[in-house]
């Protein structure tokens, strides 16, 4: 084993990484199903599901929209082939971070733009279109009440007071009420969305006033529904998970692929606290109950194209003349770890660094800490690289000393090669004797490269997953560290630095075939790194330059030392 072979292993690791991403993309395709909708229709062609115990609350005049009553013994929601109603009465809500549409039918949240996150750098005034109710990019948040008597599910028609709400300057909170009344006028439900300044967390409250002579029994359900589509601007070359994710007492964090949602079952029917979410590359939507609330978690697939994850709460009783409230929180926004940590336990795990999170998380903390002082993510990456290099300085020094010693005895290697020719067994024995005589350990040059492999992969996932680096500029032509270098300057510099390192690390013990393979590695790596985020390539270039300087200094001292 020697340093050159470790470089081969590193190349293999990167190839395997790309093959894995290609396999994930192939086995988890994101279909783009386009459904034609009549221009005059007020019915969305997105199919829904209604949880258990639902009764019909469909407005008059809509045909074939009845929902059957389901026995209370049924634990899972049922599918329905009906289409969800979409009204012409919508409420637009604009805060300092969100631009949202709420439909009067169901009080569903049917459109959401993230104002602070532009779709592209070229269009800074065009906010990211995160949620919508139009196919093929269907993604909505729904909530409602279930009861054996009348209750407003997400097909119910609400009365609205205004068509637009805006968070005024100096205003910290914005309340958006919708009102539903039963046919006999004795059950009144006020559904209120509460928005807060500089917050992606929305309070959703159902106040139920029972003015009847009988107890009212019901429960709250909340769910996210979406189709499987590519998010805008997402590169298909760099795979990131899109699907459902949940947290409960059995699993701090569990991802559920779209193709698993039709058969996925929780380990127990009801659980305390936790949350359910739909996640994609940089953004997440999550329904979050109270930490003491008991809920049933469910997933469903409707018409093989609509994917639903939700929570259904415990049934409660509201006595005649009494009022009670059901409340949940809805997070719609970026995977900002600082924000999510304050919202719910384990929600920040949706920033998924994989099995090397124990390395990636401290690296991100260090990167963020440095960025707070210098204000540039590119320079923060450079300083993190320098710190990593200093941490492994002694280990690298041992490696380079081993390389220098190998080069000093290069003539003896050549003599052994010429003496034994094709007798590889005797040649290997002679080389081992030479290692022992000269007190040279070829293995000592391997460890720094082995250590760099998990650090490299951790940095890859950290830079790929962290929304903080989305559209983050560095300097000159690098305007986005989360995407590839547009002019491929950094990958070419990386290839050149790798070539220089090869020359400095020339190992005379390698046979001619291995030496020829090594000559092609800078070219292979250059093409690989052309697809990598510029921030990752920047790390590798800086690391290579520092390694070259350190290696040149140490090996020069060894070669000039007296024999």
C-alpha positions as CSV (number, residue, x, y, z in Angstrom):
1,X,0.0,0.0,0.0
2,X,1.3,3.5,-0.8
3,X,0.1,7.1,-1.3
4,X,-0.4,6.7,-5.0
5,X,-2.7,3.8,-4.5
6,X,-4.7,5.7,-2.0
7,X,-5.2,8.4,-4.6
8,X,-6.7,5.6,-6.8
9,X,-9.0,4.7,-3.9
10,X,-10.1,8.3,-3.6
11,X,-10.9,8.4,-7.3
12,X,-12.9,5.2,-6.9
13,X,-14.8,6.8,-4.0
14,X,-15.8,9.7,-6.1
15,X,-16.8,7.5,-9.0
16,X,-19.0,5.4,-6.6
17,X,-20.5,8.6,-5.2
18,X,-21.6,9.7,-8.7
19,X,-22.8,6.2,-9.5
20,X,-24.9,6.2,-6.3
21,X,-26.5,9.5,-7.2
22,X,-27.2,8.3,-10.7
23,X,-28.8,5.2,-9.3
24,X,-30.9,7.2,-6.9
25,X,-32.1,9.4,-9.8
26,X,-33.0,6.4,-11.9
27,X,-34.8,4.5,-9.1
28,X,-36.6,7.5,-7.8
29,X,-37.7,9.3,-10.9
30,X,-39.6,12.5,-10.7
31,X,-42.4,12.3,-13.3
32,X,-43.7,15.4,-14.9
33,X,-47.4,14.5,-15.4
34,X,-49.2,17.3,-17.2
35,X,-52.9,17.3,-16.8
36,X,-55.1,19.5,-19.0
37,X,-57.6,21.6,-17.1
38,X,-60.7,23.2,-18.6
39,X,-60.2,27.0,-18.8
40,X,-63.6,27.7,-17.2
41,X,-63.5,25.0,-14.6
42,X,-63.5,25.9,-10.9
43,X,-62.5,22.4,-10.0
44,X,-58.8,21.5,-9.5
45,X,-57.8,18.2,-11.0
46,X,-55.7,17.3,-7.9
47,X,-57.2,14.4,-6.0
48,X,-57.4,14.5,-2.3
49,X,-57.8,12.3,0.6
50,X,-60.1,12.8,3.6
51,X,-59.2,11.3,7.0
52,X,-61.4,9.0,9.0
53,X,-64.9,10.0,10.3
54,X,-65.4,12.6,7.6
55,X,-68.8,13.8,6.6
56,X,-69.9,15.8,3.7
57,X,-69.6,19.5,3.9
58,X,-69.6,20.2,0.2
59,X,-71.2,23.5,-0.8
60,X,-74.5,23.3,-2.7
61,X,-74.4,23.1,-6.4
62,X,-71.3,20.8,-6.7
63,X,-72.2,17.4,-8.1
64,X,-70.6,14.1,-7.0
65,X,-68.7,15.7,-4.2
66,X,-70.2,13.7,-1.3
67,X,-67.8,12.2,1.3
68,X,-69.0,9.0,3.1
69,X,-69.0,8.7,6.8
70,X,-66.3,6.3,8.0
71,X,-66.5,4.1,11.1
72,X,-64.5,5.4,14.0
73,X,-62.7,2.1,14.2
74,X,-60.8,2.8,11.0
75,X,-57.4,4.0,11.9
76,X,-56.2,5.3,8.5
77,X,-57.7,7.9,6.2
78,X,-59.5,6.8,3.1
79,X,-59.0,7.7,-0.5
80,X,-61.6,9.5,-2.6
81,X,-61.7,9.8,-6.3
82,X,-63.4,13.2,-6.2
83,X,-61.6,16.4,-7.2
84,X,-60.9,19.1,-4.6
85,X,-62.9,22.3,-4.9
86,X,-61.0,25.5,-5.7
87,X,-63.0,28.7,-5.3
88,X,-62.6,32.1,-6.9
89,X,-62.4,33.6,-3.4
90,X,-58.9,33.7,-2.1
91,X,-57.0,35.6,0.5
92,X,-53.6,37.0,-0.3
93,X,-51.3,37.4,2.7
94,X,-48.0,39.2,2.4
95,X,-45.5,39.4,5.2
96,X,-41.8,40.4,5.2
97,X,-40.8,36.9,4.2
98,X,-43.9,35.2,2.7
99,X,-46.4,35.8,-0.1
100,X,-49.2,33.3,0.4
101,X,-52.7,32.5,-1.0
102,X,-55.4,30.9,1.2
103,X,-58.5,29.5,-0.5
104,X,-61.9,30.0,1.0
105,X,-62.7,26.4,0.2
106,X,-61.2,24.4,3.1
107,X,-59.1,27.3,4.2
108,X,-56.2,25.5,2.5
109,X,-52.8,27.2,1.9
110,X,-52.5,26.8,-1.8
111,X,-49.7,29.1,-2.9
112,X,-46.5,30.3,-1.2
113,X,-43.6,32.4,-2.4
114,X,-40.4,32.9,-0.3
115,X,-39.7,36.6,-0.7
116,X,-36.1,36.4,0.8
117,X,-35.1,33.6,-1.6
118,X,-35.0,34.6,-5.3
119,X,-35.6,32.0,-7.9
120,X,-32.4,32.9,-9.7
121,X,-29.6,35.4,-9.1
122,X,-30.4,37.1,-12.4
123,X,-34.0,37.8,-11.1
124,X,-33.5,39.0,-7.5
125,X,-37.1,40.5,-7.4
126,X,-38.7,37.2,-8.5
127,X,-39.3,35.1,-5.2
128,X,-39.0,31.4,-5.1
129,X,-42.3,29.7,-6.0
130,X,-42.4,27.1,-3.2
131,X,-46.0,25.9,-3.1
132,X,-48.8,25.9,-5.7
133,X,-52.0,24.1,-6.5
134,X,-51.6,23.8,-10.3
135,X,-50.4,20.6,-11.9
136,X,-47.8,19.3,-12.5
137,X,-46.2,21.2,-9.5
138,X,-49.0,20.6,-7.0
139,X,-48.0,21.3,-3.4
140,X,-50.5,22.5,-0.8
141,X,-51.1,22.5,3.0
142,X,-54.5,21.3,4.3
143,X,-56.2,21.2,7.6
144,X,-59.7,20.5,8.9
145,X,-62.0,19.0,11.5
146,X,-63.6,15.6,11.6
147,X,-66.8,14.8,13.4
148,X,-69.7,12.4,13.4
149,X,-71.8,15.5,13.1
150,X,-71.1,18.6,11.0
151,X,-67.6,19.8,10.8
152,X,-65.5,21.7,8.3
153,X,-63.0,19.5,6.5
154,X,-60.8,20.8,3.6
155,X,-63.8,20.7,1.3
156,X,-65.9,23.1,3.4
157,X,-66.7,26.6,2.3
158,X,-65.5,29.4,4.6
159,X,-66.6,33.0,4.8
160,X,-63.8,35.5,4.4
161,X,-63.6,39.2,5.6
162,X,-61.0,40.5,3.2
163,X,-59.2,39.4,0.1
164,X,-55.8,40.7,1.1
165,X,-53.8,41.2,4.3
166,X,-50.3,42.8,4.5
167,X,-48.0,43.0,7.5
168,X,-47.6,46.7,8.0
169,X,-44.3,48.4,9.0
170,X,-43.8,48.0,12.7
171,X,-46.5,45.3,13.0
172,X,-45.3,42.1,14.6
173,X,-48.3,39.9,14.1
174,X,-51.0,39.4,11.4
175,X,-54.2,37.5,12.0
176,X,-56.2,36.1,9.1
177,X,-59.6,34.7,10.1
178,X,-62.0,32.5,8.1
179,X,-65.5,31.5,9.4
180,X,-67.6,28.4,8.9
181,X,-71.1,27.8,10.2
182,X,-73.1,24.6,10.3
183,X,-76.4,24.4,8.4
184,X,-78.4,24.8,11.6
185,X,-76.2,27.7,12.6
186,X,-75.3,26.1,16.0
187,X,-71.7,25.1,15.3
188,X,-69.4,28.0,14.4
189,X,-65.7,27.4,13.5
190,X,-63.2,30.2,13.1
191,X,-60.0,29.1,11.4
192,X,-57.3,31.7,12.0
193,X,-53.8,31.9,10.4
194,X,-51.4,33.9,12.5
195,X,-48.3,35.2,10.8
196,X,-45.3,36.7,12.6
197,X,-42.6,39.2,11.4
198,X,-39.3,37.6,10.2
199,X,-40.8,34.1,10.7
200,X,-41.7,31.2,8.5
201,X,-43.7,29.6,11.3
202,X,-47.5,30.1,11.0
203,X,-50.0,29.4,13.8
204,X,-53.2,27.6,12.5
205,X,-56.0,27.8,15.1
206,X,-59.5,26.3,14.9
207,X,-61.9,27.8,17.4
208,X,-65.1,25.7,17.8
209,X,-68.1,27.3,19.4
210,X,-70.8,24.8,20.3
211,X,-74.1,26.7,20.6
212,X,-76.2,23.5,20.3
213,X,-77.9,21.5,23.0
214,X,-75.7,18.4,22.4
215,X,-72.0,17.7,23.0
216,X,-69.9,18.1,19.9
217,X,-67.2,15.5,19.3
218,X,-64.4,16.0,16.8
219,X,-60.7,16.0,16.0
220,X,-58.2,18.0,14.0
221,X,-56.2,16.7,11.1
222,X,-53.4,18.5,9.1
223,X,-51.7,17.2,6.0
224,X,-49.3,18.1,3.2
225,X,-50.1,17.0,-0.3
226,X,-47.8,17.3,-3.4
227,X,-46.8,15.6,-6.6
228,X,-43.4,14.3,-7.4
229,X,-41.6,17.0,-9.4
230,X,-38.2,18.6,-9.9
231,X,-37.9,21.8,-7.9
232,X,-37.2,24.9,-10.0
233,X,-33.5,25.4,-10.8
234,X,-32.5,22.0,-9.4
235,X,-29.6,20.3,-11.2
236,X,-30.4,16.7,-12.1
237,X,-26.7,15.9,-11.9
238,X,-26.6,16.4,-8.1
239,X,-29.1,14.2,-6.4
240,X,-30.8,15.4,-3.2
241,X,-33.7,13.7,-1.4
242,X,-37.3,14.9,-2.2
243,X,-40.1,13.3,-0.3
244,X,-41.7,13.0,3.1
245,X,-39.9,13.0,6.5
246,X,-41.3,12.5,10.0
247,X,-40.1,12.6,13.6
248,X,-41.7,10.8,16.5
249,X,-40.7,9.0,19.7
250,X,-39.4,5.9,17.8
251,X,-37.4,7.8,15.2
252,X,-35.8,11.2,15.6
253,X,-35.7,11.5,11.8
254,X,-37.0,9.2,9.1
255,X,-37.3,9.8,5.4
256,X,-40.1,8.2,3.4
257,X,-39.7,7.9,-0.4
258,X,-42.7,8.7,-2.6
259,X,-42.8,5.1,-3.7
260,X,-43.0,3.9,-0.1
261,X,-45.8,6.1,1.0
262,X,-48.6,3.8,-0.2
263,X,-47.4,1.0,2.1
264,X,-45.5,2.8,4.9
265,X,-46.8,2.3,8.4
266,X,-45.7,3.9,11.7
267,X,-44.4,1.6,14.4
268,X,-47.3,2.5,16.6
269,X,-50.8,3.9,15.8
270,X,-50.7,7.0,18.0
271,X,-47.7,9.0,19.2
272,X,-46.9,12.1,21.2
273,X,-45.4,15.3,19.7
274,X,-43.1,14.9,16.7
275,X,-43.9,16.4,13.3
276,X,-44.5,15.5,9.6
277,X,-43.0,17.2,6.6
278,X,-42.3,17.3,2.9
279,X,-38.7,18.1,2.1
280,X,-36.7,19.1,-0.9
281,X,-33.2,20.4,-1.6
282,X,-33.1,23.7,0.3
283,X,-36.7,24.0,1.7
284,X,-39.1,22.2,4.0
285,X,-42.8,22.4,5.0
286,X,-43.8,20.8,8.3
287,X,-46.9,20.4,10.4
288,X,-45.9,20.6,14.1
289,X,-48.3,19.7,16.9
290,X,-47.9,20.5,20.5
291,X,-45.2,18.5,22.4
292,X,-47.9,16.8,24.5
293,X,-50.5,16.3,21.7
294,X,-51.3,12.7,20.7
295,X,-51.7,12.1,17.0
296,X,-52.0,9.4,14.4
297,X,-49.4,9.7,11.7
298,X,-50.5,8.6,8.2
299,X,-49.3,8.6,4.6
300,X,-51.3,8.0,1.4
301,X,-51.0,8.0,-2.3
302,X,-53.9,9.0,-4.5
303,X,-54.2,8.1,-8.2
304,X,-50.5,7.1,-8.2
305,X,-49.5,10.7,-8.4
306,X,-50.5,12.7,-5.3
307,X,-48.6,12.0,-2.1
308,X,-49.9,12.9,1.3
309,X,-48.4,12.9,4.8
310,X,-50.4,14.0,7.8
311,X,-51.4,14.0,11.4
312,X,-54.9,13.2,12.9
313,X,-55.4,14.2,16.5
314,X,-57.4,12.6,19.3
315,X,-61.2,13.1,19.5
316,X,-62.2,15.7,22.1
317,X,-65.7,16.7,23.4
318,X,-67.0,20.3,23.5
319,X,-70.0,20.6,25.8
320,X,-73.1,22.7,24.9
321,X,-72.5,26.4,25.1
322,X,-68.7,25.9,25.3
323,X,-65.8,27.0,23.1
324,X,-62.6,25.1,22.5
325,X,-59.5,25.5,20.3
326,X,-57.3,23.2,18.2
327,X,-53.9,24.6,17.3
328,X,-51.0,23.4,15.2
329,X,-47.9,25.2,13.7
330,X,-47.0,25.1,10.1
331,X,-43.4,25.8,9.0
332,X,-42.9,26.9,5.4
333,X,-39.5,28.0,4.5
334,X,-35.7,27.4,4.2
335,X,-33.7,24.6,5.9
336,X,-32.2,27.2,8.1
337,X,-30.8,25.2,11.1
338,X,-30.9,28.1,13.5
339,X,-34.5,28.8,12.8
340,X,-35.6,25.2,12.8
341,X,-33.9,24.4,16.0
342,X,-36.2,27.0,17.7
343,X,-39.3,25.6,16.0
344,X,-39.3,21.9,16.9
345,X,-37.0,19.2,18.2
346,X,-35.1,17.4,15.4
347,X,-36.5,19.6,12.7
348,X,-33.0,20.7,11.8
349,X,-32.2,17.1,10.9
350,X,-34.0,17.8,7.6
351,X,-30.6,19.3,6.6
352,X,-29.4,15.8,5.9
353,X,-25.6,15.4,5.8
354,X,-25.9,11.6,5.7
355,X,-24.0,9.0,7.7
356,X,-21.1,11.5,8.1
357,X,-23.2,14.1,9.9
358,X,-20.9,13.8,13.0
359,X,-18.1,15.3,10.8
360,X,-20.2,17.6,8.6
361,X,-22.1,19.3,11.5
362,X,-19.0,20.6,13.3
363,X,-17.6,21.7,9.9
364,X,-20.7,23.7,9.2
365,X,-20.6,25.2,12.7
366,X,-17.0,26.3,12.1
367,X,-17.9,27.6,8.6
368,X,-20.8,29.6,10.0
369,X,-18.7,30.9,12.9
370,X,-16.0,32.2,10.6
371,X,-18.6,33.7,8.2
372,X,-20.1,35.8,11.0
373,X,-16.8,37.7,11.2
374,X,-15.7,38.0,7.6
375,X,-19.1,38.0,5.8
376,X,-18.1,35.9,2.8
377,X,-18.8,32.2,2.4
378,X,-15.9,31.7,0.0
379,X,-13.3,33.2,2.3
380,X,-14.9,31.2,5.1
381,X,-14.3,28.0,3.1
382,X,-10.7,29.0,2.6
383,X,-10.2,29.6,6.4
384,X,-11.9,26.3,7.2
385,X,-9.5,24.6,4.8
386,X,-6.5,26.2,6.5
387,X,-7.7,25.1,9.9
388,X,-8.2,21.5,8.7
389,X,-4.7,21.6,7.2
390,X,-3.3,22.8,10.5
391,X,-5.1,20.1,12.5
392,X,-3.6,17.4,10.2
393,X,-0.2,19.1,9.9
394,X,1.8,16.5,11.8
395,X,0.1,13.6,10.1
396,X,0.8,15.2,6.7
397,X,4.4,15.9,7.7
398,X,4.9,12.1,8.4
399,X,3.4,11.3,5.1
400,X,5.6,13.7,3.2
401,X,8.7,12.6,5.1
402,X,7.9,9.1,4.0
403,X,7.6,10.2,0.4
404,X,10.9,12.0,0.6
405,X,12.7,9.0,2.0
406,X,11.2,6.9,-0.8
407,X,12.5,9.3,-3.4
408,X,16.0,9.1,-1.8
409,X,16.2,5.4,-2.3
410,X,14.7,5.5,-5.8
411,X,18.0,4.4,-7.4
412,X,18.0,1.3,-5.3
413,X,14.4,0.5,-6.3
414,X,15.5,0.9,-10.0
415,X,18.4,-1.5,-9.4
416,X,16.1,-4.1,-7.9
417,X,13.7,-3.8,-10.8
418,X,16.5,-4.3,-13.4
419,X,18.0,-7.2,-11.5
420,X,14.8,-9.3,-11.1
421,X,12.9,-8.2,-14.2
422,X,9.7,-10.3,-14.5
423,X,10.2,-12.3,-11.3
424,X,7.6,-10.3,-9.3
425,X,7.8,-12.5,-6.2
426,X,11.6,-12.1,-5.8
427,X,11.3,-8.4,-6.6
428,X,8.7,-7.9,-3.9
429,X,10.8,-9.7,-1.4
430,X,13.8,-7.6,-2.2
431,X,11.8,-4.4,-1.9
432,X,10.5,-5.5,1.6
433,X,14.1,-6.1,2.6
434,X,15.1,-2.7,1.3
435,X,12.2,-1.0,3.3
436,X,13.5,-2.8,6.4
437,X,17.1,-1.9,5.9
438,X,16.4,1.8,5.1
439,X,13.8,2.0,7.9
440,X,11.2,3.3,5.4
441,X,7.5,2.6,6.0
442,X,5.4,3.1,2.8
443,X,2.2,2.8,4.8
444,X,3.0,6.1,6.6
445,X,2.2,8.0,3.5
446,X,-1.4,6.6,3.3
447,X,-3.1,8.0,6.3
448,X,-3.5,11.7,5.4
449,X,-5.3,10.7,2.2
450,X,-7.5,8.2,4.0
451,X,-8.5,10.9,6.5
452,X,-9.3,13.3,3.7
453,X,-11.8,11.0,2.1
454,X,-14.5,11.3,4.8
455,X,-13.7,15.0,5.3
456,X,-14.1,15.5,1.5
457,X,-17.4,13.6,1.4
458,X,-18.7,15.5,4.5
459,X,-17.8,18.8,2.9
460,X,-19.5,17.7,-0.3
461,X,-22.8,17.1,1.5
462,X,-22.5,20.1,3.8
463,X,-21.9,22.5,0.8
464,X,-24.7,20.8,-1.2
465,X,-27.3,20.8,1.6
466,X,-26.7,24.1,3.3
467,X,-29.2,26.7,2.2
468,X,-26.9,29.4,3.5
469,X,-24.6,28.8,0.5
470,X,-27.5,29.0,-2.0
471,X,-26.7,31.9,-4.4
472,X,-23.8,32.9,-2.1
473,X,-21.1,34.8,-4.1
474,X,-17.4,34.6,-3.6
475,X,-15.5,36.9,-5.8
476,X,-14.9,37.7,-9.5
477,X,-16.7,35.1,-11.7
478,X,-17.8,32.9,-8.8
479,X,-21.3,34.2,-8.1
480,X,-22.8,31.1,-6.6
481,X,-20.8,28.7,-4.4
482,X,-23.6,26.1,-4.4
483,X,-23.4,25.5,-8.2
484,X,-20.6,24.6,-10.6
485,X,-18.0,27.1,-11.7
486,X,-19.5,28.6,-14.9
487,X,-16.1,28.9,-16.6
488,X,-14.5,25.8,-15.1
489,X,-11.5,27.8,-13.8
490,X,-11.4,26.2,-10.4
491,X,-11.6,22.6,-11.8
492,X,-8.7,23.4,-14.1
493,X,-6.7,24.8,-11.3
494,X,-7.5,21.7,-9.2
495,X,-6.3,19.5,-12.1
496,X,-3.1,21.5,-12.4
497,X,-2.4,21.3,-8.7
498,X,-3.0,17.6,-8.7
499,X,-0.5,17.2,-11.5
500,X,2.1,19.1,-9.5
501,X,1.4,17.0,-6.4
502,X,1.9,13.9,-8.5
503,X,5.3,15.1,-9.6
504,X,6.3,15.8,-6.0
505,X,4.9,12.5,-4.8
506,X,6.5,10.3,-7.5
507,X,6.8,6.8,-6.1
508,X,9.6,4.8,-7.7
509,X,8.2,1.5,-6.4
510,X,5.1,1.7,-8.7
511,X,5.3,-0.4,-11.8
512,X,5.0,1.3,-15.2
513,X,1.3,0.4,-15.6
514,X,0.4,2.1,-12.3
515,X,2.4,5.1,-13.2
516,X,0.5,5.5,-16.5
517,X,-2.8,5.2,-14.7
518,X,-1.7,7.9,-12.2
519,X,-0.9,10.2,-15.1
520,X,-4.6,10.2,-16.2
521,X,-6.0,10.9,-12.7
522,X,-5.6,14.8,-12.9
523,X,-7.6,14.7,-16.2
524,X,-10.3,12.4,-14.8
525,X,-10.6,14.5,-11.6
526,X,-10.8,17.7,-13.6
527,X,-13.8,16.4,-15.5
528,X,-15.5,15.2,-12.3
529,X,-15.0,18.4,-10.5
530,X,-16.5,20.4,-13.3
531,X,-19.9,19.1,-12.0
532,X,-19.2,19.8,-8.4
533,X,-20.3,22.9,-6.4
534,X,-17.8,25.7,-6.8
535,X,-17.4,25.9,-3.0
536,X,-16.3,22.3,-2.8
537,X,-13.8,22.7,-5.7
538,X,-12.5,25.9,-3.9
539,X,-11.8,23.8,-0.8
540,X,-9.9,21.2,-2.8
541,X,-7.8,23.8,-4.7
542,X,-6.8,25.6,-1.5
543,X,-6.1,22.3,0.2
544,X,-3.9,21.1,-2.8
545,X,-2.0,24.4,-2.9
546,X,-1.3,24.2,0.9
547,X,-0.3,20.6,0.5
548,X,2.1,21.4,-2.3
549,X,3.8,24.1,-0.3
550,X,4.1,21.9,2.8
551,X,5.3,18.9,0.7
552,X,7.9,21.0,-1.2
553,X,9.3,22.4,2.1
554,X,9.5,19.1,3.9
555,X,10.9,17.1,1.0
556,X,13.5,19.8,0.2
557,X,14.8,19.5,3.8
558,X,15.0,15.7,3.5
559,X,16.8,15.8,0.2
560,X,19.3,18.4,1.5
561,X,20.0,16.5,4.7
562,X,23.3,14.6,4.9
563,X,23.0,10.9,4.3
